[in-house]
Amino acid sequence: MPKTEYETPELIDAGLFEEITEGGANGSVLDASFSAGTPVSDLTFS
């Protein structure tokens, strides 16, 4: 079986982390822990 030549991985700049993941955004609905579409305003914090 012939050996294949190693290709060095390439790093591509896809933009700002916050824009790609939306990690810096405050939304009006929640995810994972609550039902889809639950508005943030329906929560109470104690």
C-alpha distance matrix in Angstrom:
0.0 3.8 6.6 9.3 12.8 15.3 18.2 21.5 23.3 26.6 29.9 32.1 35.8 36.8 40.4 42.6 41.5 44.8 44.6 41.0 41.8 45.5 45.9 49.0 50.8 53.7 53.6 56.4 54.4 52.3 48.9 47.1 50.2 52.6 52.8 51.5 54.1 56.2 58.3 58.4 62.2 62.2 61.2 63.6 62.8 64.7
3.8 0.0 3.8 6.4 9.6 12.5 15.5 18.9 21.1 24.2 27.7 29.8 33.6 34.9 38.5 40.8 40.0 43.4 43.1 39.7 40.7 44.4 44.9 47.9 49.7 52.8 52.9 55.8 54.0 52.1 48.8 47.3 50.5 52.8 53.1 51.6 54.1 56.2 58.1 58.1 61.9 62.2 61.1 63.5 62.6 64.7
6.6 3.8 0.0 3.8 6.5 9.1 12.3 15.5 17.8 21.0 24.5 26.9 30.6 32.1 35.6 37.8 36.9 40.5 40.3 37.0 38.0 41.7 42.1 44.9 47.0 50.0 50.4 53.4 51.7 49.7 46.6 45.1 48.2 50.7 51.2 49.7 52.1 54.1 55.8 55.6 59.4 59.8 58.7 61.0 59.9 61.9
9.3 6.4 3.8 0.0 3.8 6.5 9.1 12.5 14.7 17.7 21.3 23.5 27.3 28.6 32.2 34.6 33.9 37.4 37.1 33.8 35.0 38.7 39.2 42.0 44.0 47.1 47.4 50.5 48.9 47.1 44.1 42.8 46.1 48.4 48.9 47.2 49.5 51.6 53.1 53.0 56.8 57.3 56.2 58.7 57.7 59.9
12.8 9.6 6.5 3.8 0.0 3.8 6.4 9.7 12.5 15.4 19.0 21.4 25.1 26.9 30.3 32.7 32.3 36.0 35.7 32.6 34.0 37.7 38.1 40.7 42.8 46.1 46.7 49.9 48.6 46.9 44.0 43.0 46.2 48.6 49.2 47.5 49.5 51.6 52.9 52.6 56.3 57.1 56.0 58.3 57.2 59.4
15.3 12.5 9.1 6.5 3.8 0.0 3.8 6.4 9.2 12.4 15.9 18.6 22.2 24.1 27.4 29.6 29.0 32.7 32.7 29.6 31.0 34.6 34.9 37.4 39.7 43.0 43.7 47.0 45.7 44.0 41.2 40.1 43.3 45.8 46.6 45.0 46.9 48.8 50.0 49.5 53.3 54.1 52.9 55.1 53.9 56.0
18.2 15.5 12.3 9.1 6.4 3.8 0.0 3.8 6.3 8.9 12.6 15.0 18.7 20.6 24.0 26.3 26.1 29.7 29.5 26.5 28.2 31.7 32.2 34.6 36.8 40.2 40.9 44.2 43.2 41.6 39.0 38.2 41.5 43.9 44.6 42.8 44.5 46.5 47.5 47.1 50.8 51.8 50.7 53.0 51.9 54.2
21.5 18.9 15.5 12.5 9.7 6.4 3.8 0.0 3.8 6.5 9.8 12.8 16.2 18.5 21.6 23.7 23.4 27.2 27.2 24.5 26.1 29.6 29.9 32.0 34.5 37.9 39.0 42.4 41.6 40.0 37.5 36.9 40.1 42.5 43.5 41.8 43.4 45.1 45.9 45.2 48.9 50.0 48.8 50.9 49.7 51.9
23.3 21.1 17.8 14.7 12.5 9.2 6.3 3.8 0.0 3.8 6.7 9.7 13.2 15.1 18.3 20.3 19.9 23.7 23.6 20.8 22.4 25.9 26.2 28.4 30.8 34.2 35.2 38.6 37.8 36.2 33.8 33.3 36.5 38.8 39.8 38.0 39.6 41.3 42.1 41.4 45.1 46.2 45.0 47.3 46.1 48.4
26.6 24.2 21.0 17.7 15.4 12.4 8.9 6.5 3.8 0.0 3.8 6.3 9.8 12.1 15.2 17.6 17.7 21.5 21.1 18.6 20.7 23.9 24.5 26.4 28.7 32.3 33.4 36.8 36.3 35.1 33.0 32.9 36.2 38.3 39.2 37.2 38.4 40.2 40.7 40.0 43.6 45.0 44.0 46.3 45.2 47.6
29.9 27.7 24.5 21.3 19.0 15.9 12.6 9.8 6.7 3.8 0.0 3.8 6.6 9.1 11.9 13.9 14.1 17.9 17.7 15.5 17.5 20.7 21.1 22.9 25.3 28.9 30.2 33.7 33.4 32.3 30.3 30.5 33.7 35.8 36.9 34.9 35.9 37.5 37.8 36.9 40.4 42.0 40.9 43.1 42.0 44.4
32.1 29.8 26.9 23.5 21.4 18.6 15.0 12.8 9.7 6.3 3.8 0.0 3.8 6.0 9.1 11.9 12.7 16.2 15.3 13.2 15.9 18.7 19.7 21.3 23.4 27.0 28.1 31.6 31.5 30.7 29.0 29.6 32.9 34.7 35.6 33.2 34.0 35.8 36.0 35.2 38.7 40.4 39.6 42.0 41.1 43.8
35.8 33.6 30.6 27.3 25.1 22.2 18.7 16.2 13.2 9.8 6.6 3.8 0.0 3.8 5.7 8.5 10.0 13.3 12.4 11.0 14.0 16.4 17.4 18.4 20.6 24.3 25.7 29.3 29.5 29.0 27.7 28.6 31.8 33.4 34.4 32.1 32.4 34.1 33.9 33.0 36.3 38.3 37.5 39.8 38.9 41.6
36.8 34.9 32.1 28.6 26.9 24.1 20.6 18.5 15.1 12.1 9.1 6.0 3.8 0.0 3.8 7.1 8.4 11.2 9.7 7.8 11.2 13.4 15.0 16.3 17.9 21.6 22.6 26.1 26.3 25.9 24.6 25.8 29.1 30.4 31.2 28.7 29.0 30.9 30.7 30.1 33.3 35.3 34.7 37.2 36.6 39.5
40.4 38.5 35.6 32.2 30.3 27.4 24.0 21.6 18.3 15.2 11.9 9.1 5.7 3.8 0.0 3.8 6.5 8.6 7.1 6.8 10.2 11.6 13.1 13.5 15.3 19.1 20.5 24.1 24.7 24.6 23.9 25.4 28.4 29.7 30.7 28.2 28.1 29.7 29.1 28.1 31.2 33.5 32.9 35.2 34.5 37.5
42.6 40.8 37.8 34.6 32.7 29.6 26.3 23.7 20.3 17.6 13.9 11.9 8.5 7.1 3.8 0.0 3.8 5.5 5.3 6.3 8.7 9.6 10.3 10.3 12.6 16.4 18.3 22.0 22.8 22.6 22.1 23.7 26.4 27.7 29.1 26.9 26.7 27.9 27.0 25.7 28.7 31.1 30.2 32.3 31.4 34.3
41.5 40.0 36.9 33.9 32.3 29.0 26.1 23.4 19.9 17.7 14.1 12.7 10.0 8.4 6.5 3.8 0.0 3.8 5.5 5.2 6.0 7.8 7.6 8.7 11.4 15.0 16.9 20.6 20.9 20.1 19.3 20.5 23.2 24.9 26.5 24.6 24.7 25.7 25.2 23.7 27.0 29.0 27.9 30.0 28.9 31.7
44.8 43.4 40.5 37.4 36.0 32.7 29.7 27.2 23.7 21.5 17.9 16.2 13.3 11.2 8.6 5.5 3.8 0.0 3.8 5.6 5.4 5.1 4.9 5.1 7.7 11.3 13.4 17.2 17.9 17.4 17.2 19.0 21.4 22.7 24.3 22.4 22.1 22.9 22.0 20.4 23.5 25.8 24.8 26.9 26.0 28.9
44.6 43.1 40.3 37.1 35.7 32.7 29.5 27.2 23.6 21.1 17.7 15.3 12.4 9.7 7.1 5.3 5.5 3.8 0.0 3.8 5.7 5.1 7.2 7.4 8.4 12.1 13.4 17.1 17.9 18.0 17.8 19.9 22.7 23.5 24.6 22.1 21.6 23.0 22.1 21.1 24.1 26.5 26.0 28.4 28.0 31.2
41.0 39.7 37.0 33.8 32.6 29.6 26.5 24.5 20.8 18.6 15.5 13.2 11.0 7.8 6.8 6.3 5.2 5.6 3.8 0.0 3.8 5.7 7.9 9.6 10.7 14.2 15.0 18.5 18.5 18.1 17.2 18.7 21.8 23.0 23.9 21.4 21.5 23.2 22.9 22.2 25.6 27.4 26.9 29.5 29.1 32.2
41.8 40.7 38.0 35.0 34.0 31.0 28.2 26.1 22.4 20.7 17.5 15.9 14.0 11.2 10.2 8.7 6.0 5.4 5.7 3.8 0.0 3.8 5.1 8.0 9.0 12.1 12.8 16.3 15.9 15.0 13.8 15.2 18.2 19.6 20.8 18.7 19.1 20.3 20.3 19.4 22.9 24.5 23.7 26.3 25.8 28.8
45.5 44.4 41.7 38.7 37.7 34.6 31.7 29.6 25.9 23.9 20.7 18.7 16.4 13.4 11.6 9.6 7.8 5.1 5.1 5.7 3.8 0.0 3.8 5.5 5.4 8.6 9.5 13.1 13.3 13.1 12.8 15.0 17.7 18.5 19.7 17.5 17.1 18.2 17.6 16.6 19.9 21.9 21.4 23.9 23.6 26.9
45.9 44.9 42.1 39.2 38.1 34.9 32.2 29.9 26.2 24.5 21.1 19.7 17.4 15.0 13.1 10.3 7.6 4.9 7.2 7.9 5.1 3.8 0.0 3.8 5.6 8.3 10.2 13.8 13.9 12.9 12.7 14.4 16.6 18.0 19.9 18.3 18.2 18.6 18.0 16.3 19.6 21.5 20.3 22.4 21.6 24.5
49.0 47.9 44.9 42.0 40.7 37.4 34.6 32.0 28.4 26.4 22.9 21.3 18.4 16.3 13.5 10.3 8.7 5.1 7.4 9.6 8.0 5.5 3.8 0.0 3.8 6.8 9.7 13.3 14.4 14.2 14.9 17.1 18.8 19.8 21.7 20.1 19.4 19.5 18.1 16.1 19.0 21.4 20.3 22.2 21.3 24.3
50.8 49.7 47.0 44.0 42.8 39.7 36.8 34.5 30.8 28.7 25.3 23.4 20.6 17.9 15.3 12.6 11.4 7.7 8.4 10.7 9.0 5.4 5.6 3.8 0.0 3.8 6.2 9.8 11.4 11.8 13.1 16.0 17.7 18.0 19.5 17.6 16.4 16.7 15.0 13.4 16.1 18.8 18.2 20.4 20.2 23.5
53.7 52.8 50.0 47.1 46.1 43.0 40.2 37.9 34.2 32.3 28.9 27.0 24.3 21.6 19.1 16.4 15.0 11.3 12.1 14.2 12.1 8.6 8.3 6.8 3.8 0.0 3.8 6.9 8.9 9.7 12.0 15.1 16.1 16.0 17.6 16.1 14.4 14.0 11.9 9.9 12.5 15.2 14.7 16.9 16.9 20.4
53.6 52.9 50.4 47.4 46.7 43.7 40.9 39.0 35.2 33.4 30.2 28.1 25.7 22.6 20.5 18.3 16.9 13.4 13.4 15.0 12.8 9.5 10.2 9.7 6.2 3.8 0.0 3.8 5.6 7.4 10.0 13.6 14.7 13.9 14.9 13.0 10.9 11.0 9.1 8.1 10.8 13.3 13.5 16.4 17.2 20.8
56.4 55.8 53.4 50.5 49.9 47.0 44.2 42.4 38.6 36.8 33.7 31.6 29.3 26.1 24.1 22.0 20.6 17.2 17.1 18.5 16.3 13.1 13.8 13.3 9.8 6.9 3.8 0.0 3.8 7.0 10.3 14.1 14.6 12.8 13.4 11.7 8.9 8.5 5.8 5.6 7.8 10.3 11.3 14.4 16.0 19.7
54.4 54.0 51.7 48.9 48.6 45.7 43.2 41.6 37.8 36.3 33.4 31.5 29.5 26.3 24.7 22.8 20.9 17.9 17.9 18.5 15.9 13.3 13.9 14.4 11.4 8.9 5.6 3.8 0.0 3.8 7.0 10.7 11.3 9.3 9.7 8.0 5.7 5.5 4.5 5.3 8.5 9.5 10.4 14.0 15.6 19.3
52.3 52.1 49.7 47.1 46.9 44.0 41.6 40.0 36.2 35.1 32.3 30.7 29.0 25.9 24.6 22.6 20.1 17.4 18.0 18.1 15.0 13.1 12.9 14.2 11.8 9.7 7.4 7.0 3.8 0.0 3.8 7.2 7.7 6.4 7.9 7.2 6.7 5.9 6.6 6.3 10.0 10.2 9.9 13.3 14.3 17.8
48.9 48.8 46.6 44.1 44.0 41.2 39.0 37.5 33.8 33.0 30.3 29.0 27.7 24.6 23.9 22.1 19.3 17.2 17.8 17.2 13.8 12.8 12.7 14.9 13.1 12.0 10.0 10.3 7.0 3.8 0.0 3.8 5.9 5.8 7.2 6.5 7.9 8.0 9.9 10.0 13.7 13.3 12.8 16.0 16.7 19.8
47.1 47.3 45.1 42.8 43.0 40.1 38.2 36.9 33.3 32.9 30.5 29.6 28.6 25.8 25.4 23.7 20.5 19.0 19.9 18.7 15.2 15.0 14.4 17.1 16.0 15.1 13.6 14.1 10.7 7.2 3.8 0.0 3.8 5.7 7.6 8.1 10.7 10.5 13.0 13.0 16.5 15.5 14.4 17.2 17.5 20.2
50.2 50.5 48.2 46.1 46.2 43.3 41.5 40.1 36.5 36.2 33.7 32.9 31.8 29.1 28.4 26.4 23.2 21.4 22.7 21.8 18.2 17.7 16.6 18.8 17.7 16.1 14.7 14.6 11.3 7.7 5.9 3.8 0.0 3.8 7.1 9.2 11.3 9.9 12.4 12.0 15.1 13.5 11.9 14.3 14.6 17.0
52.6 52.8 50.7 48.4 48.6 45.8 43.9 42.5 38.8 38.3 35.8 34.7 33.4 30.4 29.7 27.7 24.9 22.7 23.5 23.0 19.6 18.5 18.0 19.8 18.0 16.0 13.9 12.8 9.3 6.4 5.8 5.7 3.8 0.0 3.8 6.4 8.2 6.5 9.5 10.0 12.8 10.8 10.2 13.1 14.4 17.1
52.8 53.1 51.2 48.9 49.2 46.6 44.6 43.5 39.8 39.2 36.9 35.6 34.4 31.2 30.7 29.1 26.5 24.3 24.6 23.9 20.8 19.7 19.9 21.7 19.5 17.6 14.9 13.4 9.7 7.9 7.2 7.6 7.1 3.8 0.0 3.8 6.3 5.8 9.6 11.4 13.8 11.7 12.2 15.5 17.3 20.2
51.5 51.6 49.7 47.2 47.5 45.0 42.8 41.8 38.0 37.2 34.9 33.2 32.1 28.7 28.2 26.9 24.6 22.4 22.1 21.4 18.7 17.5 18.3 20.1 17.6 16.1 13.0 11.7 8.0 7.2 6.5 8.1 9.2 6.4 3.8 0.0 3.8 5.7 9.0 11.4 14.0 12.8 13.8 17.4 19.3 22.5
54.1 54.1 52.1 49.5 49.5 46.9 44.5 43.4 39.6 38.4 35.9 34.0 32.4 29.0 28.1 26.7 24.7 22.1 21.6 21.5 19.1 17.1 18.2 19.4 16.4 14.4 10.9 8.9 5.7 6.7 7.9 10.7 11.3 8.2 6.3 3.8 0.0 3.8 6.1 9.1 11.4 10.7 12.5 16.2 18.5 22.0
56.2 56.2 54.1 51.6 51.6 48.8 46.5 45.1 41.3 40.2 37.5 35.8 34.1 30.9 29.7 27.9 25.7 22.9 23.0 23.2 20.3 18.2 18.6 19.5 16.7 14.0 11.0 8.5 5.5 5.9 8.0 10.5 9.9 6.5 5.8 5.7 3.8 0.0 3.8 6.5 8.5 7.1 8.8 12.5 14.9 18.3
58.3 58.1 55.8 53.1 52.9 50.0 47.5 45.9 42.1 40.7 37.8 36.0 33.9 30.7 29.1 27.0 25.2 22.0 22.1 22.9 20.3 17.6 18.0 18.1 15.0 11.9 9.1 5.8 4.5 6.6 9.9 13.0 12.4 9.5 9.6 9.0 6.1 3.8 0.0 3.8 5.3 5.6 7.7 11.4 13.9 17.5
58.4 58.1 55.6 53.0 52.6 49.5 47.1 45.2 41.4 40.0 36.9 35.2 33.0 30.1 28.1 25.7 23.7 20.4 21.1 22.2 19.4 16.6 16.3 16.1 13.4 9.9 8.1 5.6 5.3 6.3 10.0 13.0 12.0 10.0 11.4 11.4 9.1 6.5 3.8 0.0 3.8 5.4 5.7 9.0 10.9 14.6
62.2 61.9 59.4 56.8 56.3 53.3 50.8 48.9 45.1 43.6 40.4 38.7 36.3 33.3 31.2 28.7 27.0 23.5 24.1 25.6 22.9 19.9 19.6 19.0 16.1 12.5 10.8 7.8 8.5 10.0 13.7 16.5 15.1 12.8 13.8 14.0 11.4 8.5 5.3 3.8 0.0 3.8 5.5 8.0 10.7 14.2
62.2 62.2 59.8 57.3 57.1 54.1 51.8 50.0 46.2 45.0 42.0 40.4 38.3 35.3 33.5 31.1 29.0 25.8 26.5 27.4 24.5 21.9 21.5 21.4 18.8 15.2 13.3 10.3 9.5 10.2 13.3 15.5 13.5 10.8 11.7 12.8 10.7 7.1 5.6 5.4 3.8 0.0 3.8 6.8 10.2 13.4
61.2 61.1 58.7 56.2 56.0 52.9 50.7 48.8 45.0 44.0 40.9 39.6 37.5 34.7 32.9 30.2 27.9 24.8 26.0 26.9 23.7 21.4 20.3 20.3 18.2 14.7 13.5 11.3 10.4 9.9 12.8 14.4 11.9 10.2 12.2 13.8 12.5 8.8 7.7 5.7 5.5 3.8 0.0 3.8 6.6 10.0
63.6 63.5 61.0 58.7 58.3 55.1 53.0 50.9 47.3 46.3 43.1 42.0 39.8 37.2 35.2 32.3 30.0 26.9 28.4 29.5 26.3 23.9 22.4 22.2 20.4 16.9 16.4 14.4 14.0 13.3 16.0 17.2 14.3 13.1 15.5 17.4 16.2 12.5 11.4 9.0 8.0 6.8 3.8 0.0 3.8 6.6
62.8 62.6 59.9 57.7 57.2 53.9 51.9 49.7 46.1 45.2 42.0 41.1 38.9 36.6 34.5 31.4 28.9 26.0 28.0 29.1 25.8 23.6 21.6 21.3 20.2 16.9 17.2 16.0 15.6 14.3 16.7 17.5 14.6 14.4 17.3 19.3 18.5 14.9 13.9 10.9 10.7 10.2 6.6 3.8 0.0 3.8
64.7 64.7 61.9 59.9 59.4 56.0 54.2 51.9 48.4 47.6 44.4 43.8 41.6 39.5 37.5 34.3 31.7 28.9 31.2 32.2 28.8 26.9 24.5 24.3 23.5 20.4 20.8 19.7 19.3 17.8 19.8 20.2 17.0 17.1 20.2 22.5 22.0 18.3 17.5 14.6 14.2 13.4 10.0 6.6 3.8 0.0
